[in-house]
Amino acid sequence: MTKSGKPCRAAATEGGLCFFHANPNKAVELGRIGGKKNGLLRVGLDPLPNLDNAIAIRDTVARLLSDVYSGKLHPRIAAGLAPLMHLQLRVLEKTEIEKRLGKLERLMREGIMENRKASAADEMREKVEPGPDSA
């Protein structure tokens, strides 16, 4: 009988009960094993390095592939990390582009200011210094 009072639908053993009703502690034990296996805490895995550049991400992907192939890492975990590492790579690329664009904009502003200063200095010189035609 199940907890709801209905007959168990599992096949009966020689004793007339299904395996788990005949061995209730076995169900608890197997459930505990499954819970440990599917838990989030992984012991023995090396921590991920700082993924602050494309080379670090490339090396980490290579390490994860090796770990999956050797059985040290479950493929589901690697599959969960893959989109996150891809996102990190895209963020790094965008950050690099923004830095380079900012530098170019700063250099352009400085160049424009230098040109304005040079033009203003030339105008001042023309006003202050008499030209060769004014003699």
Order of alpha helices (4+ residues) and beta strands (2+ residues): alpha-alpha-alpha-alpha
